[in-house]
Amino acid sequence: MRQMPQLLPLRLREVVGRRAAAAAASTNQASAAESAALAESASRASALEQSDSIGTQTIGLEPVGAETVGIETAALPQLDPALERTGPLSIIAPRRIGESDLAVYPLSLGASVFGWTADGGTSLRILDRFASLGGNFIDTADSYVGGRSEVLIGTWMRERKNRDAMVVATKVGRHHENPGLGSVSIVRAVEASLERLQTDHIDLLYFHDDDPDVPIEDSLATVEWLIESGKVRYLAASNFSADRLIEARILSATGLPKFVAVQTQYNLMHRTEFESALRIVASAQGLAVMPYYALANGFLTGKYRSKDDLNADARSIRAAAYVNRRGQRVLAALDRVAAEHESSPASVALAWLLAKRNVVAPVASASRPEQVDALMLAAGIRLTRAQMLELDRVSE
């Protein structure tokens, strides 16, 4: 049995001790359950491969949860079966986040720029524009601009009196005052986020990064206590490997909280990292996928087409990595598809993500209110099979 962290609050020590004792008493049963889950996952993957359909999640349908914990890498169907239909959607149906009861507009407004490239007043206007167009899902972190992002979101929700209409996701683990996923750090970080957000609960709490120095069962037990106390509703993972997601799902068999979503870098210019074991595990576990850097640091908006368009700001420096032949091919394809839909490259790039299996809400940010429109329009674009295949081909 692992020795419990000595700095845990009494309630947390009881939780961790109870889970550790239960796990020790049922090692054989857990091993058998793991083997059965792996077999079930492999069976599910085989069935998916043999299916004549090219996907299971259509616009407005909810991703189905699963108890499985991991499978061998396999070719899963990735496209929405509604792709043969053309024309914009007249009604944007909300999508459910994994096995939670959270229903969100299929675009998450990234708040990393609030208080940074977007000043306070501009940030509030961006949020106003987002909400006026039907948006309800905001993505932030306790480390964004040292917590300033959360402060602005909290101020906006208080002034607009719309907290109950919003789904707020924040991340912990990177703030300099509460680093890592130790129990004390998590509790202090959540309390600080609640204060900055001026709310009594966080809808979706992300572990911002994996913390190999802390037993993951301790981190999960801490969140269990936070969920029981009403301060957190659901848990998600950001920048976790497939192996760690499998480990966390096995631990959930003892009653610890499950991840309901996973956040990872995924876009037309950055595909390999997700389109491997991580995609397979996310699908098997029924995790909602929330791609960040969905527009490749602004490159997929078409803003940076040559080295002459680059400047010295942080986003431009990151986008510079894509100003090459492959990037030009992707932008040319986006331009063609955007023209067919009378839309913009940014909208099409996000629509490509939304047509991928298990993707619920790409995370994209705006530095000005007028930029929000193109982000929100993506959810109404239905790409054809030919358009999807063209974008897949040029971005390989």
C-alpha positions in Angstrom: 0.0 0.0 0.0 1.3 3.5 -0.9 2.1 5.8 2.0 -0.5 8.6 2.1 0.7 12.2 1.6 1.2 13.7 5.1 -0.1 17.1 4.1 -3.5 15.9 2.9 -6.5 17.3 4.8 -8.1 14.7 7.1 -11.0 14.1 4.8 -8.7 13.5 1.9 -6.5 11.1 3.8 -9.6 9.1 4.6 -10.6 9.0 1.0 -7.1 8.0 -0.2 -6.8 5.5 2.5 -10.1 3.9 1.7 -9.3 3.7 -2.0 -5.9 2.3 -1.4 -7.2 -0.4 1.0 -9.9 -1.3 -1.5 -7.4 -1.6 -4.3 -5.1 -3.7 -2.2 -7.9 -6.1 -1.2 -9.1 -6.6 -4.7 -5.9 -6.8 -6.8 -6.9 -10.0 -8.4 -10.3 -8.8 -9.3 -8.9 -5.5 -10.7 -6.5 -7.5 -12.9 -9.3 -9.7 -14.2 -11.4 -6.6 -14.9 -8.6 -4.9 -16.7 -8.1 -8.0 -18.9 -11.8 -8.1 -19.7 -11.9 -4.4 -20.5 -9.0 -4.7 -22.8 -10.7 -7.7 -24.6 -13.9 -5.7 -24.9 -12.0 -2.7 -26.3 -10.3 -4.9 -28.9 -13.7 -6.3 -29.8 -15.2 -2.9 -30.1 -12.3 -1.7 -32.4 -12.8 -4.8 -34.6 -16.5 -4.1 -34.9 -15.8 -0.5 -35.8 -13.3 -1.5 -38.5 -15.9 -3.8 -40.1 -18.7 -1.3 -40.0 -19.9 0.1 -43.4 -20.6 3.5 -41.8 -17.9 6.2 -41.8 -18.7 7.5 -38.3 -21.1 7.5 -35.4 -21.3 11.1 -34.2 -23.5 13.4 -36.3 -24.2 17.0 -35.7 -26.3 17.1 -32.5 -25.7 13.5 -31.5 -24.0 12.8 -28.3 -20.8 10.7 -28.1 -21.6 7.4 -26.4 -19.6 6.7 -23.2 -17.8 3.4 -22.7 -16.2 1.5 -19.8 -13.3 0.3 -21.9 -9.8 1.3 -20.9 -7.5 0.8 -23.9 -7.0 -1.0 -27.2 -4.4 -1.7 -29.8 -3.9 1.1 -32.4 -6.4 0.5 -35.2 -8.0 2.4 -38.1 -11.2 3.7 -36.7 -13.9 5.5 -38.8 -13.4 9.2 -38.3 -15.8 11.1 -40.5 -19.4 12.2 -39.8 -21.9 10.1 -41.9 -23.8 13.4 -42.6 -21.0 14.6 -44.8 -22.8 13.7 -48.0 -25.4 16.3 -47.2 -24.5 19.8 -48.3 -25.7 23.2 -47.2 -25.4 25.0 -43.9 -27.1 23.7 -40.7 -30.1 25.9 -39.8 -30.0 24.8 -36.2 -26.8 24.2 -34.2 -27.5 21.4 -31.7 -25.5 21.3 -28.5 -23.1 18.5 -27.9 -22.7 16.5 -24.7 -19.2 16.4 -23.0 -18.5 12.7 -22.7 -20.4 10.9 -19.9 -21.3 14.2 -18.2 -24.6 16.1 -18.4 -22.9 19.2 -19.7 -24.3 20.3 -23.1 -22.3 22.9 -25.0 -22.2 24.8 -28.3 -19.6 23.1 -30.5 -17.0 25.8 -30.1 -15.1 26.6 -26.9 -14.0 30.2 -26.6 -10.3 30.1 -25.6 -9.6 32.8 -22.9 -5.8 32.6 -22.9 -5.6 36.0 -24.7 -7.8 37.8 -22.1 -5.7 40.4 -20.3 -2.8 39.7 -22.8 -3.4 40.5 -26.5 -7.0 41.5 -25.6 -7.2 44.1 -22.8 -9.9 44.0 -20.2 -12.6 46.0 -22.1 -12.0 44.1 -25.3 -12.2 40.8 -23.5 -15.6 41.6 -22.1 -16.8 42.6 -25.6 -15.5 39.4 -27.0 -17.5 37.5 -24.4 -20.6 39.5 -25.1 -20.3 38.7 -28.8 -19.7 35.0 -28.1 -22.8 34.8 -25.9 -25.0 36.8 -28.3 -24.2 34.2 -31.0 -25.2 31.3 -28.8 -21.9 30.4 -27.2 -21.9 29.0 -23.7 -18.5 27.2 -23.3 -15.5 29.1 -22.0 -12.0 27.6 -21.7 -9.4 29.2 -19.4 -6.7 28.2 -16.8 -5.4 29.5 -13.5 -2.1 30.2 -15.2 -3.3 32.3 -18.1 -1.8 35.8 -17.5 -1.3 34.8 -13.9 -5.0 34.4 -13.2 -6.1 37.6 -15.0 -8.1 35.6 -17.5 -10.2 34.0 -14.8 -10.7 37.4 -13.2 -12.1 38.9 -16.4 -14.4 36.0 -16.9 -15.7 36.2 -13.4 -16.3 39.9 -13.7 -18.2 39.4 -16.9 -20.4 36.7 -15.5 -21.2 38.8 -12.4 -22.1 41.9 -14.4 -24.2 40.0 -16.9 -25.7 37.7 -14.2 -25.4 34.7 -16.6 -23.3 32.2 -14.6 -25.9 29.5 -14.8 -26.1 29.8 -18.6 -22.3 29.3 -19.0 -20.2 26.1 -18.9 -16.8 27.1 -17.5 -13.7 25.0 -17.9 -10.5 25.9 -16.2 -7.2 24.1 -15.6 -4.9 23.7 -12.6 -1.3 22.5 -12.3 0.7 25.3 -13.9 0.2 28.3 -11.7 3.4 29.3 -10.0 1.8 29.5 -6.6 0.2 26.0 -6.8 2.2 23.9 -9.2 1.7 20.3 -10.0 -1.1 17.8 -9.1 -0.3 17.2 -5.4 -3.5 17.2 -3.2 -2.7 20.5 -1.4 -1.8 22.2 -4.7 -5.0 21.1 -6.4 -7.2 22.2 -3.5 -5.5 25.6 -3.2 -5.6 26.1 -6.9 -9.3 25.3 -7.2 -10.1 27.6 -4.2 -8.2 30.4 -5.9 -9.9 29.8 -9.3 -13.3 29.9 -7.6 -12.5 33.2 -6.0 -11.2 34.7 -9.3 -14.2 33.4 -11.3 -16.6 34.6 -8.6 -18.5 31.4 -8.6 -19.1 28.5 -6.2 -18.3 25.7 -8.7 -16.2 24.8 -11.7 -18.1 22.9 -14.4 -15.1 21.1 -15.9 -11.8 21.0 -14.2 -8.7 20.0 -16.2 -5.4 18.6 -15.0 -3.4 21.0 -17.2 -0.5 18.5 -17.5 0.3 15.0 -16.2 2.4 15.1 -13.0 4.7 12.0 -12.9 5.9 13.0 -9.4 2.4 12.4 -7.8 0.5 9.1 -7.7 -2.4 9.7 -10.0 -4.8 8.0 -7.5 -3.9 10.8 -5.0 -4.8 13.4 -7.5 -8.1 11.7 -8.5 -9.0 11.2 -4.8 -8.5 14.9 -4.2 -10.9 15.7 -7.1 -13.4 13.2 -5.7 -13.5 15.2 -2.5 -13.9 18.4 -4.5 -16.8 16.9 -6.5 -18.4 15.6 -3.3 -18.1 19.1 -1.8 -19.8 20.7 -4.9 -16.8 22.8 -5.9 -16.1 20.8 -9.1 -18.7 19.0 -11.3 -16.5 17.0 -13.8 -12.9 16.2 -14.4 -10.9 16.2 -17.6 -7.3 15.7 -18.8 -5.0 18.0 -20.8 -1.8 16.9 -22.4 -2.1 13.3 -21.1 -0.7 10.3 -22.9 -2.8 7.3 -23.9 -1.1 5.1 -21.3 -2.0 7.5 -18.5 -5.6 7.8 -19.6 -5.8 4.0 -19.5 -4.3 4.0 -16.0 -6.8 6.6 -14.8 -9.7 4.6 -16.2 -8.5 1.4 -14.5 -8.4 3.3 -11.2 -11.9 4.6 -11.7 -13.0 1.0 -11.2 -12.4 1.6 -7.5 -14.9 4.5 -7.5 -12.5 7.4 -8.3 -13.7 10.1 -10.7 -13.4 9.4 -14.5 -12.1 11.8 -17.0 -14.9 12.9 -19.3 -12.8 14.8 -21.8 -9.3 15.2 -23.1 -7.7 18.3 -24.4 -4.8 18.0 -26.9 -3.2 19.9 -29.7 -4.9 19.0 -32.9 -5.4 20.9 -36.2 -4.8 20.5 -39.9 -1.1 21.3 -39.4 -0.6 19.2 -36.3 -2.2 15.8 -36.7 0.2 12.9 -35.8 0.2 13.4 -32.1 -3.5 12.8 -31.7 -4.2 10.5 -34.7 -2.5 7.5 -33.1 -3.0 5.7 -29.8 -4.5 8.8 -28.1 -7.4 8.9 -30.6 -8.1 5.2 -30.1 -8.2 5.4 -26.3 -10.3 8.6 -26.4 -12.8 6.8 -28.6 -12.8 3.6 -26.5 -13.4 5.5 -23.3 -16.0 7.8 -24.7 -14.0 10.9 -24.0 -15.0 14.2 -25.5 -12.0 15.6 -27.5 -11.3 19.3 -27.2 -8.6 20.3 -29.6 -6.5 23.3 -28.6 -4.5 25.5 -31.0 -7.3 24.6 -33.4 -6.3 27.3 -35.8 -2.5 26.6 -35.5 -1.7 29.9 -33.7 -3.7 31.8 -36.3 -2.0 30.3 -39.4 -5.2 28.6 -40.5 -7.0 31.9 -40.6 -4.9 32.7 -43.7 -3.3 35.7 -41.9 0.3 34.4 -42.4 0.8 33.4 -46.0 4.5 34.4 -46.4 7.4 35.5 -44.3 6.5 39.1 -45.0 3.3 38.6 -43.0 5.2 37.6 -39.8 6.1 40.0 -37.0 7.6 39.8 -33.6 4.5 38.8 -31.5 4.3 35.4 -29.8 1.5 34.1 -32.1 3.3 35.1 -35.2 6.5 33.4 -34.1 4.7 30.1 -33.5 2.9 30.4 -36.8 6.2 30.9 -38.6 6.8 27.1 -38.3 3.9 26.5 -40.8 5.0 29.0 -43.5 6.3 26.4 -45.9 5.2 24.4 -48.9 2.9 22.1 -46.9 1.4 25.1 -45.2 0.7 26.7 -48.6 -1.0 23.6 -49.8 -3.3 23.5 -46.8 -4.2 27.2 -47.2 -4.9 26.8 -50.9 -7.3 23.9 -50.1 -8.9 25.9 -47.3 -9.4 28.8 -49.7 -11.1 26.5 -52.3 -13.4 24.9 -49.8 -14.2 28.3 -48.1 -15.2 29.7 -51.5 -17.6 26.9 -52.1 -19.2 27.6 -48.7 -19.0 31.3 -49.0 -17.1 31.2 -45.7 -13.6 31.8 -44.4 -10.5 29.5 -44.0 -10.8 29.7 -40.2 -14.4 28.5 -40.3 -13.6 25.6 -42.6 -10.5 24.6 -40.5 -12.8 24.3 -37.5 -15.5 22.6 -39.4 -12.9 19.9 -40.4 -12.2 19.3 -36.8 -15.9 19.1 -35.9 -16.4 16.4 -38.5 -13.9 14.2 -36.8 -15.1 11.4 -34.5 -15.4 12.4 -30.8 -14.5 16.0 -31.3 -17.0 18.0 -29.3 -15.7 21.6 -29.2 -12.5 22.9 -30.6 -10.9 25.6 -28.5 -10.3 28.9 -30.4 -9.6 32.4 -29.3 -10.2 35.9 -30.6 -8.4 39.1 -30.0 -11.3 41.3 -31.3 -15.1 40.9 -31.0 -15.5 40.8 -34.8 -13.3 37.7 -35.0 -15.8 35.6 -33.0 -18.2 35.4 -35.9 -16.0 33.2 -38.1 -15.3 30.9 -35.1 -19.0 30.4 -34.4 -20.0 29.9 -38.1 -17.9 26.7 -38.2 -20.5 24.7 -36.4 -23.0 25.4 -39.2 -20.8 24.2 -42.0 -21.3 20.7 -43.4 -18.3 19.7 -45.4 -18.8 17.1 -48.1 -16.9 13.8 -48.2 -14.8 15.1 -51.1 -13.9 18.2 -49.2 -12.9 16.3 -46.1 -10.7 13.9 -48.1 -9.0 16.8 -49.9 -8.2 18.5 -46.6 -7.0 15.2 -45.2 -4.7 14.7 -48.2 -3.1 18.1 -48.3 -2.4 18.1 -44.6 -0.8 14.7 -44.4 
